[in-house]
Amino acid sequence: MAPAVAAGGRVGTVEAPAVAAAASQKKPCACGFQVCACTGSAAVASAASSLDMDIMDSGRIGPPGTEGWVGVELNPETDESGAVVDDRPVFKTEKIKGVLLYPYRVLIFVRLIAFTLFVIWRISHKNPDAMWLWVTSICGEFWFGFSWLLDQLPKLNPINRVPDLAVLRQRFDRPDGTSTLPGLDIFVTTADPIKEPILSTANSVLSILAADYPVDRSTCYVSDDSGMLLTYEALAEASKFATLWVPFCRKHGIEPRGPESYFELKSHPYMGRAQDEFVNDRRRVRKEYDEFKARINSLEHDIKQRNDGYNAAVVQGEGQLRPTWMADGNQWEGTWVDASENHRKGDHAGIVLVLVEHPSHTRQYGPPASADNPLDFSTVDVRLPMLVYMSREKRPGVNHQKKAGAMNALTRASGLLSNAPFILNLDCDHYINNSQALRAGICFMVGRDSDTVAFVQFPQRFEGVDPTDLYANHNRIFFDGTLRALDGMQGPIYVGTGCLFRRITVYAFDPPRINVGGPCFPMLGGMFAKTKYEKPGLEMTMAKAKAAPVPAKGKHGFLPLPKKTYGKSEAFVDSIPRASHPSPYEPAETVATDDGIMAEAVNVTAAEFEKKTGWGKEIGWVYDTVTEDVVTGYRMHIKGWRSRYCSIYPHAFIGTAPINLTERLFQVLRWSTGSLEIFFSKNNPLFGSTYLHPLQRVAYINITTYPFTAIFLIFYTTVPALSFVTGHFIVQRPTTMFYVYLGIVLSTLLVIAVLEVKWAGVTVFEWFRNGQFWMTASCSAYLQAVFQVLIKVIFQRDISFKLTSKLPTGDEKKDPYADLYVVRWTPLFITPVIVIFVNIIGSAVAFAKVLDGEWTHWLKVAGGVFFNFWVLFHLYPFAKGILGKHGKTPVVVLVWWAFTFVITAVLYINIPHIHHSSGAKVAHAHHGQKFLAWP
C-alpha cells in the first residue's frame, strides 16, 4: 500500500499492482511507450528520482511529497461522433500530391544522368589551344553539378504538417477558462536600441503579451545587451500600455496583435463578440497608442533631461561622475548616458528586473465602463503574462559571445524564475502576427511521437519589403522549399529566430529513442538504435524502474553531464531535473521573485559564470561562430533529436528586413561566413555522428559549402565574355551530342523548378528573383566570405561583424520604400560592377567583330552573347540598386548598358592596333582550319 496525495489535498491509498496491471492491459500508444502522456490513458511522474515512484489515487503516478507529476484522464471525453477526443492527433501530416512529387523525383535523376554524360563529353573533347581554360571550366561544371545535387537530394520527400488547434483546445483547455498547456518562456533579444528601433521591440513585447496562450503559463524575457536605461523604460511604458491593449485584443479578437501593424491596416475584419462597442473602443485605443508612441520617441530626451536635473542637484564640481537616473530616483546600474567605468557598453553590472509579476491561476475580469474607464472589460480577462527585463553583466577582456551568450544567460535566468519546459526565441524586430502561433508550435511538442522533437522552426516572414522584392528578402525558396522538404527527413535546420525549443535539449539531454531512418529509410533506425541512455520520467514505467540500476543522481536528480558543467549555482542546477520532466497537465507553480531568487538570477548572468563550464560547448547555444543558430541545431540533430517545420496562415511571426542593398549584402556576408566557419571546424557535418539522417547530413554539407560557389561563378561570369577578346573559348568544336546534353540539362532544370515552386507554394517570380539575388550574392558576399574564412583558418585571425541596422534612413513619409534607393558604398560592390562591365564589353567586342567582318556568322557567337545577357539580366537588380534614386526607372539602367555597349564597339572598330592584332589571329585560325566558337 502506498500513500498518495489526491488533487483535492486529501490523503488516500491505492493498490499499486492493480493500477500497474490495468495500465499494462491498455493498447500501447503510438509513441512507443507503455505509460505516456500522449493519449491521456496513463501518465508518468516528472520527478528527479523516478526510481522512488509510488502509485497515487485517481490513476496518478509520482514520487510522494512532490508536485512534479502528470495527471491521468481515466475517462476521456468523446465528441459527437463518439471518437475519443484525446486520441485524435494535434497535428496532421499531409503528403505532397503524387502528380507533382513523382515526376519531380524522376526528373532529378534524369538530369543527374544527363549532366554526367555532359561532363563525360566535355572531358573527352579537350581544347588544346586553351588547356587552362578547359581544365578550369571542367572543375567549375563539376562543382555546379555537385552543389546542385547537394541542394536537391534533401528535397526528395517534402511533406506538410498542419496543427489542429481545435483538438489542442479540447484536450488542454478547461471549461473554467484555465488550461493544462505546458509552460512557455519567450526570449526577445536586442543589442542596440538605436540600430534596432526601440518602438519595434516594444511592439514585439506587446504582441507577445497579447498572444492567445494561457496567461499563467507564458513568460516574456527581454535581453538587452546594451544595458541602456532607454530599453528598460520603453518596456516599462509598454507594460503600462499593455493593460489597455491586451484586454482590447481579447475582447475584439484583434489580429495582428502588434499595435503598429494593426493600426496600419486599411481594413479590419471583425472577429470579436462586441461589435457595437468596437468602433469607440478602437478609437480610444488608437488615441492611447499615439500617446504611447510619443512617449517612446521622447524617452531619450526625457532621460537626458532627468539626468541633468538630478546631476545638477547631486554632482558637485567638474570631472565628477554623472550617473543615469531611473524614474524612481535610483541610479541605473547599466550603461550610463555619460559613460564611465563600470557603466559603459561592454562594462556594466548585470540586471534582472520584473516589470510584470506572475499572474494568478484564475481569471480576473476588468472593470465595467465608467467615466474614468470608457472601455468595458467586465467580461474580459485582464491578466498579463509575466514580463522580465535582463541585461547580463559585461566586463572588459571577457568574450561575451554576442547573441549566443545572451541566449544562454536568458536560459539560466529563466530556469530560476519560470523554468518552462519550452522556449521560444524571437528577434526584437519580430512580432507575433497570428495570435494562435504559440499554440500551433506547441502542437508539434505535445503530440504523439513528439518527445523526440528538439525544436519547431517557423518560417521567417517580413514586412516593409518593396512589392518587387528586389533583393529577395522573403527568401521563400529556402523557407517553403528547403525547410519544408527537410521536415520529411530529420527536420528543418535552426535559422535563428521564430524557433520553439524543448528546454532539455538546450541542457544537452539525449532523446529517449532514435530513428535516424525517418520515412525514407525506416530500417536505419534499427541499425543505429541507441541503448546507452534512457531518459527517466515520461518513458520509464514501473517495471523498468524496479529493474533498472540506481543512477548516480544525488541531490540534483538526473543530469546528462557532470554537475559542474552547468556552473556554480545550486539553485539553477536544481531546476534542471524539473525542466527535464515537465508536467503539462497540472497548473504551474507560482513563480518566485523574492530577493534571494532575483539575486541568484543576476548571479547566473555574470560575466565569469561560464568560466570552466560547458556553456557554449556541450550546453546551450554554441560559441565561437557567427552562425550560432545553425551549429546549435546541428548539435541537437547529431544527438538524434528531430525538428519540425510549422508554417501557418496568417503568418506566425513577421519581422523587418534590411531592404537597403548594403545592409542586405552585409547580412548575407555574415551568414555565408558563419557557414564556412562550420565547415572548417569540428562541427563539420562530414564527421557528424551516425545518428544524423543520411540526407540530413547532405543538407548540412550544402549549408556549409554553398559560398564556395562564388569562386567558380566568378570564372563563369567573366571568362566567356573575355573569350570574345582573346579568341579562345571553353569548347573548341561543339557537336550535336553536346547540344543534346546541354538542352536536356537546361530543360530538366526548368521543369524541376516549376514542380518545386508548385509543391512549395511559391511563385515562379519568387523563384526567379531568388536566382537573381543568388548571382549578386555570389559575386560579392560569398566571395568575400571565402577570403575571410581562409584568412582566419591560415592566420588565426578573428572575424568581426557589425550589427545589421534595421533603422530606416530614407524619407518614409514620402516613400515607404525610400531606404531601398539609399546607396552606401562598400567594397562588396566592386566585383559585381566588374562582372557587369566585362560582360557588356565582351558582347560589344563580339558585335564589333561581326560588323567588321572578322566573324562572318552570327550563329558562331550567338550562344556566348546570349550567356552574357543572361548574366547581365541576373545582375539587373544590383545595377538598379547602386544607381540609387535614379534607379527607380528601369530605363536608366538599360540606357547605361546600351551606352557602354555602343561606346565599346565603336572604340574597338576604330582603334587600329587592337583591330589588326585580333584580325591577324583570326586569319591564322582560318588558315589552320580551326575556328573557335562559343557553344
N, C-alpha and C positions, 0 to 999 in steps of 0.2 A: 504493500500500500504506500502511495507517495502523496505527500501533502501538496495541495495546489491552491493557488490564489485565483479566484474567478474574476471575470471582468468587472463585476459589481463590487468587488472587495471582500466577498465572503470567502471562508476557508472550507474546502471540501476534500474528498478523497475519491480516487477512481482506480480501477484495476488497470495497471499498465499493460499486462499481457493482452487483455481483451481489446484495448484500443489499438495496440500494435497489430494484433491479428486482423482486426477489421480493416485497418489501413492496407495490410498486405493483400487482402482479398480483392481490392479495387483494381481496375484495369490501369496499368502504368500510364502515366501522362506521355504526351508526345515529346516532352523534353528529355525523357530517358531516365528520370529519377522515380523511385518508388514513392518517396514522400517529397512533395514540392508545393510551390505556391502558385503554380500556373493556372490550374483549373478550379481551385478552391476546395478540392476533395480532401486535402490534408495540407499541413504546413509544418515547418520545422523552425526551431529556435534560431534567433540571431544573437548568439552569445559568444563570448570569448572562449568559453570552455564547453564545447558540445559534448564532451565525454561525461559531464556531470548532469546531463539532461534527465528530467523527470517528466512523467506524463501528467498533464493537468486536466481538470474537468472541462466540459464543453468541447472536447476534442482538441485542446491546446497542448502543444509540446514546448517545453522550455526549461531552463535552469531555474531553480527556486530562488526567490528573492531578487529577481531582475525584471525589467520591463522590456527586455530585448527579445520578445517572442512574436510569432506571427499568428494571427487568429485564423481559425478554420471555419469555413462555411459548410456545415454538415447538411444543410437543406437548401441547396442552390435554388434561386428563383428561376422561373420559366417565363418565356414570353407568350404571346397569344397563340403561336403555333405549337407550343408545348416544348420547344427547344430549350435546353439549359443555357441560360444567358452566359454563365461563366465559362462554358465550354466553347463559345464562339471566339474565333481569333480576333485580337485587337488590331491586326493589320492583315492585308491580303497581298499575295504575291501574284502578279499578272505577267504572263509570258508575252513576248513580242509576237505579233502575228507571223505565222509561218510564211505567208506570201512575201513578207519583207525579209525575214531572218534567213531563210534557206538560200535564196538567191544571193544574199549578202555574203554568206559563208562561202558559197561555191565560187563567187567572183573573186574573193580574196585569194583563194588557191589558184584560180585560173591566172590571175595577174602575177602571182608569185612564179608560176611556171613560165609565163611569157617573159617576165623580167629576167629570169635565169637564162633562158635561151638568148635573150637580147645581149646580156653580158658575155655569154659564150661567143656570140658572133663578134662582139667588139674585141674580145681578147684574140680571136683568131684572125682578125683583119687589122693588122698594125699599120701605123703611119710612119714609115721610115724617114720621111722628111722632117718630122717633128716628134721624135720619140718622147721627149719630156712632156709634151702636150698630151700625147696619147696615154702615157702612164698616169699622169695626174687626173685625167678625165676618167679613166677606169676606176681609180681609187674613189673619186667623187661619186660616180654612179653606184659603186658598191655600197658606199656609206648611205646614200639616199635610199637605196633599197632596204638596207638593214634597219635604218631608223623608221622607215615606213612599216616594216614588219613588226618592230617593237611596239609601234603605235596601234597596229591592227589586231594582233593576236589577243590582247586582253579584252577586245570588244566582241568576241565570238559568242558570248552568252548574255546579252543585255536583258534586264528584267525591270519591271515596275513594281514597287511596293507602295501600297496605299493604306494609310492608317484609317481605322474605323473608329471615329470619335464617339459615335453613338454607343457602341459596345463598351468603350472605355468608361463612359459616364455611367452606364448601367451597372458596371462591375464595381466601380470605386466610389461613386458619389452616393451619398445617403439622402433620404427624404428631408432630414432636418437641415440640410444645407452644408453639412460637414462632408469631408472626403477622406478616403484612405489612400489617396495617391502618395507616392513616395516624396520625400523632401527634395528640394532642388535649390542649389546655390548658383546664382548668376554672377559671373565675373565680367566687369567692364574695365577695360584698361585704357589709360590715357597717359601721354608723356609730356605734352606741352599744350597748355590751354590757349596758346597763341596760334600755333600752326594747326592745331585741332580745335576749331572754334568751340568755346565752352557752351554755346547755345545748343550745338549738336549733341554734346554729352548730356546736357540737361534733358533734351528731348528723348534721348535713348533711355535714360533712367525713368522718365515719366511713362514711356511705353511699357517698360518692364513692370513698374508698379501697377499699371492698369491691365496687365495681361490676364487672361481667363485661366487662372490656376489658383488652387486653394491658397488663401492669403497666409494662413499659418504654416504653410509648407514651402514657401519660397522666400529667399533672402537675396537681396541685391548688394553686391560688394563693388565698390569703385576704387580702383588702384590709380593713384596719381603719382607718377614718377617724378614730377616736377616739384612736388611738395609745396605748391603755392597756395596761399590763402584764397586766391581767386577761384580755384576749383571747389574748395570746400564751401565757400559762401554761395556759389552758384548752386551746389547741391542742396544747401540749406533752403535757398529760395525755391528750388524745385520741390522739396518735400512739403513746403507750405502750400504751393500751388496744387500739389497732388491731392490735398484734402478736398479740393473742388473738382479737379479734373477726373480723378479715378471714379468717384460716385457718378459723375455725369456720364462717363463711358459705360458704366454698368447699367445705369438707368435706361439709356437710349441705345445700347448696343453699338457704340461708335466703332467704326473701322475706317482707316487705321487709327491706332491709339497713340501715335506720336502727334502732338498738337500742331506742330509746324506743318507737317504733311497733310493733316486733316483739314486745317483751315485753308490750305491752298487748293483743295478740291473744288471744282466748279459745281458738282452735283453731289448730293449726299443721300444715297438710298437708305431709307429709314428701316431699322431692324429692332427698335426698342418696343416698349409697351406703354408709352405715354406720349403719343404723337401730338396730342393737343397742347402739351407743355413744351414740346421740343424747340419751337422757334424762339420763345422767350428765354429758355434755358441756354440755347446755343448763343444767343446774342449776349447774354450775361457772361458766359464763359469766355467768349471771344474778347470781350472787353477786359476781363481779368487777365487773359493771356497776353494781350498787347501791353498791359501794365507790367506783367511779369517779364516780358522781353525787354522792356525799357529798363527795368531794374537790373537785369542780367548785363545789358550793354553798358550800363553806367557803373557796374561794380568796380572796375579797375580804377575809375576816377574817385569813387566813394572811398575805396580802401586807402588811396593816397591821401585824400583829404582827411580821413580819420587819423592816419598816421601822423600827419602834420600837426593836428590838434593835440594828440596825446604826447607826441615827442616835444612839442613846444612847452608843455607843462612839466615834463619829466626830465628830458635831456638838458643838461647844463653844459655850455661851452662847446667849442668847435672840436671836431675829431672824435666825439663820443659816438657810441653805437646808437643807431636809430632803428629800434625794433619795429616789426609789423604787428599791429594790434587787431585782435578779433573784436567782433561787435559787443561781446560781453565784457570787454576791458582787459582781457588776459592777453599776454604775449603769445604770438604764433610760434610754435616750435619748429616749423618747417622753414622753407625758403623765404627770406625777407625781401621786401621791395628794394631796400638799400642793403645789398648783400654784404655779409660779414662772415667771419669764421664761425663754423658750425651752423650757419644759416644761409647757405647758398646752394644752388643746384649742384648736386653731387656731393654735398657735405651738409647733412642735416639729420636731426633725430627722427626716429620712427614715430608714426602717429596712427592710432586706431580710434575712431570716434563713431559712436552710434547716433545717427540722425533720426531714425525712426525705430522705436523699440519693437520687439517681437510682439505681435498681436495675440489676443486671446483665441481660444479654440471655438468659441461660439460667436454667432453673428451679432453685430452691433449696428442697429439701424440709426440713421441720421435724424435730425430734427425736421419737423414739417415746415412748410413755407411760412415766413413771417416778415415783419418789416426789416429786421436785421439780416434775415436769411431768405432771400427771394426764391431760392431753389428748394423744392420739396424732395427731401431724401428720406422720408419717413418709411419707405418700403425698400430702401437700398442699403446694402451692407457697406458701411463707410470705413471699415478697417483697411489699413495699408500694410503691405509686406515690410519686413524689417529692411532698413537701409543703413549700410555701414560705409564710412569713408576710411581708406587706408593709404598711407604713404610710407613705404618701407624706409628704414634707415639707410643712409648713404654716407660713405666716408671716402676721402681721397686714398688712392692706392689700392682700392678694392674693386675687383671686376664685378659689376652689378648685373651683367648678363642681360641687360635690356629687357625685352618683353618676357623672355623665358624666366628670368629671375623674378619679375613681378608676378607672373602666374604661380610660381612655386611659393612665393610669400603669401599670396592670396589663399592658396590651398591650405597652408598651415594655419593661418589666422582663422579661416572659416571652419577648419576642423575643430578648433577650440570653442567656437561660438555656436554655429548651427549644425555643422557636421552632416550635411545632407548627403545621401548616397549617390546623388548625381550632380554634375557640374556643367553649366552651360557658359561658354565664353563668347563674348561679343567685343568687337572694337567699339570705341567711343562714338564713331560716326554711323554705327548701325543701330537701327531701332526696330522694334517688333511691329511688323506691318500687318500680321494676321494674329489676332488675339488668341487663336487656338494653336499657335505654333508650338508652345511648350508641351501641350497635351499630345500633339502629333508626334513629337520626338519621343516622349515617354512611351508611346505605344510600342516602339521597337525595343524598349528596355524591359518591359514587364510582360511581353507576350510569350508565347510558347517558344522554347528553344532559344530564348533571348539572354540567358545568363552567361553566354559566351560572347556577347556583343560588348566591345570595349567603348565604342563611340558611334554616334549618329551624326553624319555630316549633312548639313543643309547647303543648297547651292547659294552662291553669293549673287545678289541682285543689286542694281544700282539705280539711283535717280539722278537727275541733273545731267544725264548724258545727252548729247545732241541727237536729234532724230536719225541722223545717218550713221551714228556710232562710228565716227571717223577713225578712231584708234582702237576699235574692238574692245571697249571696256567691259561690255557684258560677258564676253568670253563664253558664250553658251555652248560652243562646240566642246569645250573642256568639261563644263559642269553637267550639261544634259546629255552629252555623248560619252566621254571617257568615264566620268564618275558613275553614271548610271550603268554603264557596262561592267565596271568593276564590282558593282553590287551583286552581279551574278557569279563572282569569284569569291574572294575573301572579304571584299568590301572596298569602298572608296578610300582614298588617302585623306589625311587630315590637312586642311588648307587654311588653318589659322584663325578663322572666325566663324561663328554660326555652327558650333560643334558642341554636342551634348555628350559628356563623358560619364562613365561609371567610375566613381571615385577610387575604387580599389585598384583600377588599372594604373592610376597615377602613382599609387603606392607600390607598384611593381608586383602585384599579385599575379599569379598564373591563372589561366582559365580552368574551369573544372574538368573540361574534356576538350579534345581537339579533333576536328575533322578537316584536314587540310585539303582533302579532295574536292569538297564542295559539290555542286550539282553536276559538274562536268566529269570529275574523276572521283566518285564516291569511294572506290576501293582503296584509294590512297590513305583514307582516314584510318583504316586498319593497319596499314604498313607503318604509320608513324604515330600510333596510339600512344598517349602519354600516361605513364603509370607512376612516375616518381613523386607526384604531388596530387593530393586530393583536398580540395577546399572544404574545410569543415563548415557545417551550418546547413545551408539550403539543401545540399545533396546528401548529407550524411544521415542515414536512417539509424534507428535504434540498434538494429542488428549489427550494422557496421561500427557503431560507436562502441559496442561491447567488445567486438573482436579486434578493434584497432589498437595499436600500441599507444601509450600515453605520449603525446608530443611534448617537446620542450617549450612550453608556453609561459609558465610562470605567471607573474602579475599581469603582463601585458597581452596575454592571450596568444593567438596565432599570428605570427608575422613572417612574411616570406624572406625577410633579410634580418640580420642582427639588429638589435635594438639601437645600438649606437649609430647605425647607418641613417637613422631618421632624425638625429640631432639630440641635443641635451635639453629636452623638455619632457618631463614625466607626464604632464597633463596632455600634451599633444600625442605622445605615444599611446597613452591610454585610450585616446579617441579612435585610433586606427581600427581595432577589432570591432568597435561598434559600427563603424562605417563599412567594414568589410562584410557584415552580415545584417543588412538593414531590415527593418520591419515595415514593409509598405502598407500594412493593413491596420496599423494602430496609430493614434494621434502622436505627433512628435512631442517630445518633452519641451517644457518651457526653456527658451534659450537664456542661459545665464549671462548677464552682462555686469556682474559686480566688479569691484575694483581689482580683485585678485585675478579674475579671468581676463580683464582688459589689459592688465599689466603683462600677463603671460602672452597675450596676443601681440603686444608690442615686442616682447622678447623674441618671439619666433620670426619676426620680420627684421631682426637686427642684421647688420651688415656682416658680422662674423659668425652668425648662427650656422651657416652651411659649411664652415671650415671643418675638414676631416669628416664629412658626412657623404652620403650617396646622392645628395640632391644635385640634379643636373647630369648625373651619370647613370646610376641604376634607378633613381626615383625622380618622378616629376618630369617637367619639360626639359628637354636636353639642351645642354650648353655648348658653347664654342662653335656655333654655326649660325649663319644668317637666317636660314630657314628652319628654325626650331620646330615648326609645326610638322613638316614632312618627316623629320627624323623621329619626333615623338610618336607619331602614328606608326611609323615603320617599326620602332621598338616594340610596340604592342602587337603588331602583326606577326613578328618573328617569334613571339611567345605562343602564338596560336590563337590569339584573340581575333574576333571578326569585327566588322563595322557595317553600318547600314547607310543607305542614301535616302534622304527624305525630301521629296520635292512636292510641295502643296501649292494650291492656288486659292485665294490670293497668296502671293509670295510670303514666306515666313518672316524674313528679315530683309531690310533694304538699307543700303549704305550709300556713301558718297564716293564717287570715283574721281581720280585726278584727270580731268579731260584735257588739261594742258599737255602738249606734246612732250615737253621737257620732263615734267613730273611723271608722266606715264612711262617714259623710257627709263628714268631712274628706278621706278618701281619694278620694271621688268629686269633691269640690271641686278637689282638686289635678289630677286627670285632666282635668276639664272646662275648668279654667283653662288648662292646657297646650294643649288642643285649640284654644281660641280664640286663644291666642298664635300658634300656627302660622298661623291664618287671617289675622292682621294682620301677618305677617312676610313676608320674601322667599321663604319656603318654602311659600307659598300654592299648593295643588295646581292652582288655576285657571291658573297660569302655569308649570307644570312642563313639562319637555321633551317632545318628540314621541315619545320612547322609552317613555313611560308608556302602558300599555294604556288605551284609552278608558274601559272600565268600572272599571279600577283607579283612574283619576282620579276617577270618580264616587264610589267608596268613600272615597277620601281627602277629598273635599269633604264627604261626610257626616260623617266622623270629626272634621272641623274646624269644623263648623257646628251640630252637634246641640244644644249648650247654648242656642242662640237660641230653641229651642222653649219655654223657660221663660217668655219674655215673653208669648207668645200663650196658653200653657196657663193662666197665672195669670188672664188675662182670662176664659177659657172656664170656669174652675172657680169663679168668683165672680160674674160679671155675670148669668148665668141665674138664680142664686139671688136676687140683689138685684132682679131684674126683678119678682119677686112683690111686692116692697115698692113699687117705683116705678110699676108698671103698664105699663112699656114693654118689649117683647120684641124679640128679634132678627128674627123673622119676623112680619109683620103678619097675613097671611091665607094659611096653607098650603093647597095644592091637592092633588089626587090624585097628580099627577106628582111633587110634592115628596116624598110618602111613598114612591112607587115608587123614585125615585132613591136616597133615603135607605136604603130597605130593601136595595137591591142593593149599595150601598156597604158597609153593615154586614155583610150576609150573606157577600159575597165575602171580606171581611176575615177572618171567622171560618174559612171553608173554607181560605183560603190559609194561615192559621196552623196548622190541623190538618195540612195537607200538609207544611208546613215542619217541624213537630215530628216527623213520620214520617220524612222523609229525613234529618233531622239526628240522629235517635236520642235525642231528649229526650222528656220527658213533657208533657202538657197542663198539669199542675200547675206545672211549672217555667216554662212559658211565661206562665202567669197570674201567678205570683209575680214574674217579671221585669217584667210590666206594672205590678204594684202598686208595686214599688220605683222604677220609672221615674217614676211620679206623685210619689212622695215626693222623689226627687232633683230633679225639675224644679221643684218648688215651693220648694226650699231651695238645694241646692248649685249647680245650673245657674244659677239667678237671681243668686246672689252672684258666680259666676264671670263672668257677663256684665258686672256692675258693676265688678268688679276689673280686668278687662282693658280696659274702656273708660277707666277712670281711668288705667291705665298708658299707654294709647295717647295720651290727651289731655294728661296732666300729666307723662308720662315718669317715672313712679314705679315702682320695682321691687316685685315681689310675692314675699313670703317665706312659707314653709310650715314647719310643724314636722313632725318625723319621726312617721309613724304608729306608735303604740305597739302592740306585739304581746304586751305583758306582761299577763297576766290580773289583774284586780283583785277579782273575786268569790271566794267560797269554793268552790273547785273540788273540794274533798274531799267536800263535801255535795252539790254540784250541778255537774256538768261544764260546764253552760251558765249558770253563775251570772253571768258577765260580761254576758250578754245583757240582764239586768234592771238593770244599773247605769246610773243616769241622770247624765250630766254635761251640764249646761245649756250651750247655745251659741246665739248669735243665729240660727243656721241653723234653729232650731225655730220661729221667730216666724211666718214666712209659712205653713207648713203648718197651724199652730194657727189662724191667722186664716181660712184656707180652710175648715177643719172647722167652725168656729163660724158662718161666713157661710152655709154650706150647710144646717146644722141650723136656723138662724134663718129662712132663706128657705123651707124646707119647712114649718116651723111656721107662718109667716105665711100660706102658701097654704092650709094645713089650717084655720087660724082663719077665713080669708075664706070658705071654703066652709061652715063651720059657722055663720058669722054671716049667711049669705045674700048676701054681696056677689058671690060667684061661684056660680052655681046649677048648673053642670055640672062634674062631676069630670073628664070626658074633656078638658075645655079646658085643664086644668093637669096632667094625668097625665104627659105627656111631660117637663115640666120637673121634676116631683117625682122621676120615675124617674132623670133625669140627676143630680139632687142626691144621690140614694142611690148612684148609680154612682160618683160622686166620693168619697163617704164610705167606700164599700166598698174602694176602692183605697187610701185612706189609713188603713185599719184597722191594718195592721202598725205604722205610725208611731204611731198613738194608743196601741196596746198597748205600744210601746217606751217612750214618755215617761211612762207610768204606773208604770214601774219594776217592783218585785216584785209590786205589786198587779195589774200587767198580765198575770200568769201566767194568770189566769182570764178568758177572753174575755167572760164575763157582765158583768164590771165595766165594760168598755168600752161594751157595749150599754146598760147601766143609765145611765151618764153621758150617752150620746147621747139616750136616751129622756127623761131628766130635763130636759136642756136644751131638748129639743123641746117638752115639755109646758109648761114654765115660759114659754117664748117665746109659745106660742099663747095661754095664759091672759092674759098681760100685754097682748098685742095686742088681745084682745077687750075687756078691762076698762079700757084707757086711752082715754078718750073722744076727745081731740083727734086721736090717731092714727087711731082708728076712723072718725070723721066726715070727716076730711080725705080719707082714702082712699076712703070711700064716695061722697063728692061727685065725685071723679074718675071713679069707675066709672059713676055715674049720668050724668055728662056724656058719657062714652064711649057709653053706650047711646042717649042722645038724638041723638048724631051718627051713629048707625047704624054705629058701628065697635066691634068687640070684639077686643081684643088677646089672643092666646093663644100660649103656647109650644108648638111643634110636638110 
